[in-house]
């Protein structure tokens, strides 16, 4: 009797399991979502860094978004033009996308030597935390110096120097923008490869204030604006601003900057020629003006 009951129980459970298995198989076939083959192909060409610079959790999520047309084909900044061109082909786009590569630059010259400190910070040593209470420097627009940008960079392209300022290895930088997002004071920005001249200051304080607290800050003297005849350089809210759409290399703005915060930048590896040309041009201008000044007393 007990054996019969056991057999019936096992048969019943087996039958129920078989029926449920058949239901699952049928459901899987009927409800299965066919995966776009372009997703796997896109994932193969993406760099696999999962850095999040594209705005997605990782390369797999980006590949899906690309196949669904929810994001621009040049969304992967670390991949550069090579990856973008391959994605154009995979996605079957008719025209290639113009890819404008960028690198990050640090727009602050007020390190430990230049910027005065008027406070002592004893809290958590992160820029985000220190910024909540003003950090240590008197300039509230300056680099805090605790290296949040270093920790955020997935490509080991950022380091802190002895003067407490971040230094970006332009050869390693992919323009992903993670360091930009990590900086609570927005002193790091993405720039085009061919943007030659930059303003290395973010202070919006008035000139007299800047003079007191930092020896390497823009004092809004307007000399750069006067020297530049292209219209690319203007003073806005106490800070010199360069419009690189007007002129990527307004070198005349460099020559008389009293605090030397307007400078010809370091070139991205492989793009040195334009920078060298502009540096040479500026040197020739300065030498010519210096010669003319020396000759003036002789003429008198």
C-alpha positions as CSV (number, residue, x, y, z in Angstrom):
1,X,0.0,0.0,0.0
2,X,2.7,2.4,1.0
3,X,4.7,1.6,-2.1
4,X,1.7,2.3,-4.3
5,X,1.1,5.7,-2.7
6,X,4.8,6.5,-3.1
7,X,4.7,5.6,-6.8
8,X,1.5,7.6,-7.4
9,X,3.1,10.6,-5.7
10,X,6.3,10.4,-7.7
11,X,4.4,9.9,-10.9
12,X,2.2,12.9,-10.1
13,X,5.1,15.2,-9.3
14,X,6.9,14.0,-12.4
15,X,3.8,14.7,-14.5
16,X,3.4,18.2,-13.0
17,X,7.1,18.9,-13.6
18,X,6.8,17.7,-17.2
19,X,3.7,19.9,-17.8
20,X,5.4,23.0,-16.3
21,X,8.6,22.4,-18.3
22,X,6.5,22.2,-21.5
23,X,4.8,25.5,-20.5
24,X,8.1,27.2,-19.9
25,X,9.5,26.0,-23.2
26,X,6.5,27.3,-25.1
27,X,6.6,30.6,-23.2
28,X,10.3,31.0,-23.9
29,X,9.7,30.5,-27.6
30,X,6.7,32.8,-27.8
31,X,7.9,35.5,-25.4
32,X,11.6,35.5,-26.3
33,X,12.9,38.9,-27.5
34,X,15.1,38.6,-30.5
35,X,18.4,40.3,-29.8
36,X,19.7,42.7,-32.4
37,X,22.9,41.2,-33.9
38,X,24.4,44.7,-34.1
39,X,24.5,44.8,-30.3
40,X,27.1,42.0,-30.1
41,X,29.1,43.5,-33.0
42,X,29.1,46.9,-31.4
43,X,30.2,45.4,-28.1
44,X,33.2,43.8,-29.9
45,X,34.5,47.1,-31.1
46,X,33.9,49.1,-28.0
47,X,37.0,49.4,-25.8
48,X,35.5,47.5,-22.8
49,X,36.7,50.1,-20.3
50,X,33.2,50.4,-18.8
51,X,34.3,53.9,-17.7
52,X,30.7,55.4,-17.9
53,X,31.9,58.4,-19.9
54,X,29.1,57.8,-22.4
55,X,26.4,58.1,-19.6
56,X,25.7,54.4,-19.5
57,X,26.6,51.8,-16.8
58,X,29.0,50.1,-19.2
59,X,29.9,49.2,-22.8
60,X,27.1,46.5,-23.0
61,X,24.4,49.1,-22.1
62,X,25.9,51.5,-24.6
63,X,25.9,48.9,-27.3
64,X,22.2,48.3,-26.8
65,X,21.5,52.0,-26.8
66,X,23.4,52.4,-30.0
67,X,21.5,49.6,-31.8
68,X,18.2,51.2,-30.6
69,X,19.2,54.6,-31.9
70,X,19.0,56.2,-28.4
71,X,22.5,57.7,-28.4
72,X,24.9,59.4,-30.8
73,X,27.3,57.1,-32.6
74,X,30.2,59.1,-31.3
75,X,29.2,58.6,-27.6
76,X,32.3,56.6,-26.8
77,X,34.9,59.3,-26.3
78,X,37.7,56.9,-25.2
79,X,37.2,54.9,-28.4
80,X,37.9,57.9,-30.6
81,X,37.4,58.2,-34.3
82,X,38.5,54.6,-35.0
83,X,35.6,53.1,-32.9
84,X,33.2,55.7,-34.2
85,X,33.9,54.8,-37.8
86,X,33.4,51.1,-37.1
87,X,30.1,51.7,-35.3
88,X,28.9,53.7,-38.3
89,X,29.5,50.7,-40.5
90,X,28.0,48.2,-38.0
91,X,24.8,50.4,-37.5
92,X,24.5,50.8,-41.2
93,X,24.6,54.6,-41.2
94,X,24.8,56.2,-44.6
95,X,27.3,59.0,-43.7
96,X,30.3,59.0,-41.4
97,X,30.1,61.2,-38.3
98,X,32.5,64.0,-37.8
99,X,34.4,63.2,-34.7
100,X,35.8,66.1,-32.7
101,X,38.3,64.6,-30.2
102,X,38.9,66.4,-26.9
103,X,41.3,66.3,-24.0
104,X,41.0,67.5,-20.5
105,X,43.0,70.5,-19.2
106,X,43.3,72.0,-15.8
107,X,42.4,75.7,-15.8
108,X,43.9,76.8,-12.5
109,X,47.4,78.1,-11.8
110,X,46.9,78.7,-8.1
111,X,48.9,76.0,-6.4
112,X,50.4,75.9,-3.0
113,X,53.0,78.4,-3.9
114,X,50.7,80.9,-5.5
115,X,47.4,80.8,-3.6
116,X,47.1,82.0,0.0
117,X,45.5,79.7,2.6
118,X,43.2,81.4,5.1
119,X,41.6,78.3,6.7
120,X,42.6,74.9,8.1
121,X,40.5,71.9,6.9
122,X,40.5,68.8,9.0
123,X,37.6,66.9,7.5
124,X,37.5,64.1,4.9
125,X,40.3,64.6,2.4
126,X,38.2,64.8,-0.7
127,X,37.6,67.8,-2.9
128,X,33.8,67.2,-2.8
129,X,33.8,67.2,1.0
130,X,36.2,70.1,1.5
131,X,34.3,72.3,-1.0
132,X,31.2,72.2,1.2
133,X,33.0,74.3,3.8
134,X,35.2,76.4,1.5
135,X,38.4,74.2,1.8
136,X,41.7,75.9,2.7
137,X,42.5,78.4,0.0
138,X,41.3,82.0,0.1
139,X,40.3,81.8,-3.5
140,X,37.0,79.9,-3.7
141,X,37.5,79.3,-7.4
142,X,40.8,77.5,-7.1
143,X,41.8,73.9,-7.2
144,X,41.3,72.3,-3.8
145,X,44.1,69.8,-4.4
146,X,42.9,66.6,-2.8
147,X,42.9,64.6,-6.1
148,X,39.3,63.6,-6.7
149,X,40.1,63.9,-10.4
150,X,43.0,61.4,-10.0
151,X,40.7,58.9,-8.4
152,X,38.0,59.4,-11.0
153,X,40.2,58.9,-14.1
154,X,39.8,55.3,-15.4
155,X,42.9,55.7,-17.7
156,X,45.5,56.7,-15.1
157,X,46.0,60.0,-17.0
158,X,45.9,62.4,-14.0
159,X,48.4,62.9,-11.2
160,X,49.0,65.6,-8.5
161,X,52.2,67.5,-8.7
162,X,54.4,68.9,-5.9
163,X,52.5,72.2,-6.1
164,X,49.2,70.6,-5.3
165,X,47.7,70.9,-8.8
166,X,46.5,68.1,-11.1
167,X,48.6,67.3,-14.2
168,X,47.0,65.6,-17.1
169,X,49.0,63.3,-19.4
170,X,47.6,64.3,-22.8
171,X,48.9,61.2,-24.4
172,X,46.8,59.0,-22.1
173,X,43.7,61.3,-21.8
174,X,40.8,60.1,-23.9
175,X,38.5,63.0,-23.2
176,X,36.0,60.8,-21.3
177,X,35.2,63.7,-18.9
178,X,35.3,61.8,-15.7
179,X,37.8,64.2,-14.1
180,X,35.6,67.1,-15.2
181,X,32.6,65.6,-13.4
182,X,34.7,64.8,-10.3
183,X,35.9,68.4,-9.8
184,X,33.5,70.4,-7.6
185,X,34.8,73.7,-8.8
186,X,34.8,73.1,-12.5
187,X,38.5,74.0,-13.0
188,X,38.9,71.0,-15.4
189,X,37.4,71.3,-18.9
190,X,37.4,69.5,-22.2
191,X,39.1,71.3,-25.0
192,X,39.7,70.6,-28.7
193,X,43.0,69.2,-29.9
194,X,43.7,72.4,-32.0
195,X,42.8,74.9,-29.3
196,X,46.2,76.5,-28.8
197,X,45.7,79.3,-26.3
198,X,43.8,79.0,-23.0
199,X,43.1,81.0,-19.8
200,X,44.5,79.1,-16.8
201,X,42.3,80.7,-14.2
202,X,38.6,80.3,-13.2
203,X,38.4,83.2,-10.6
204,X,35.4,85.5,-10.9
205,X,36.7,87.8,-8.1
206,X,37.5,91.4,-8.9
207,X,41.2,92.3,-9.7
208,X,42.1,93.8,-6.3
209,X,40.8,90.7,-4.5
210,X,42.7,88.4,-6.8
211,X,45.9,90.3,-6.3
212,X,45.7,89.8,-2.5
213,X,45.0,86.1,-2.5
214,X,46.8,84.7,-5.6
215,X,49.8,85.6,-7.6
216,X,48.6,83.6,-10.6
217,X,45.1,84.7,-11.1
218,X,43.3,86.7,-13.8
219,X,42.9,90.3,-12.7
220,X,40.7,91.4,-15.6
221,X,43.1,94.1,-16.7
222,X,41.8,93.9,-20.2
223,X,45.2,93.9,-21.8
224,X,44.5,90.6,-23.5
225,X,41.2,92.0,-24.9
226,X,43.1,95.0,-26.3
227,X,46.0,93.1,-27.8
228,X,43.8,90.5,-29.6
229,X,42.5,91.9,-32.8
230,X,40.4,88.9,-33.8
231,X,37.6,89.4,-31.3
232,X,38.2,86.0,-29.7
233,X,39.2,87.3,-26.3
234,X,36.8,89.2,-24.0
235,X,36.4,90.0,-20.3
236,X,33.3,88.5,-18.8
237,X,32.4,88.6,-15.1
238,X,36.0,89.6,-14.2
239,X,37.6,86.8,-16.2
240,X,39.3,86.6,-19.5
241,X,37.4,84.3,-21.9
242,X,38.5,82.9,-25.2
243,X,36.0,81.9,-27.9
244,X,37.8,79.2,-29.9
245,X,35.1,79.2,-32.5
246,X,36.4,82.7,-33.5
247,X,40.1,82.0,-33.2
248,X,41.8,78.8,-31.9
249,X,45.1,80.5,-31.3
250,X,44.8,84.2,-30.3
251,X,48.5,84.4,-29.5
252,X,48.6,88.2,-29.2
253,X,46.5,87.9,-26.0
254,X,49.5,86.1,-24.4
255,X,52.2,88.6,-24.7
256,X,51.2,91.2,-22.0
257,X,49.3,89.1,-19.5
258,X,50.8,90.4,-16.2
259,X,50.1,87.2,-14.2
260,X,50.8,84.8,-17.2
261,X,47.5,83.0,-16.9
262,X,46.9,83.2,-20.6
263,X,49.4,80.8,-22.2
264,X,50.1,78.7,-25.2
265,X,49.1,75.2,-24.0
266,X,51.0,72.0,-24.2
267,X,50.1,70.2,-27.4
268,X,48.4,66.8,-27.6
269,X,50.9,64.2,-28.9
270,X,50.7,64.1,-32.7
271,X,49.4,67.7,-32.9
272,X,52.6,69.6,-32.0
273,X,53.0,71.4,-35.4
274,X,50.3,74.0,-35.0
275,X,51.4,74.8,-31.4
276,X,55.1,75.1,-32.5
277,X,54.1,77.5,-35.3
278,X,52.1,79.7,-32.9
279,X,54.9,79.7,-30.3
280,X,57.4,80.7,-32.9
281,X,55.1,83.4,-34.1
282,X,54.7,84.8,-30.6
283,X,58.5,84.8,-30.0
284,X,59.1,86.6,-33.2
285,X,56.5,89.3,-32.3
286,X,58.0,89.7,-28.8
287,X,61.6,89.9,-30.2
288,X,60.5,92.5,-32.8
289,X,58.8,94.7,-30.1
290,X,61.8,94.4,-27.8
291,X,64.1,95.5,-30.6
292,X,61.9,98.4,-31.5
293,X,61.9,99.6,-27.9
294,X,65.7,99.5,-27.7
295,X,66.0,101.5,-30.9
296,X,63.6,104.2,-29.8
297,X,66.0,105.9,-27.3
298,X,68.8,105.8,-30.0
299,X,66.5,107.7,-32.5
300,X,65.7,110.3,-29.9
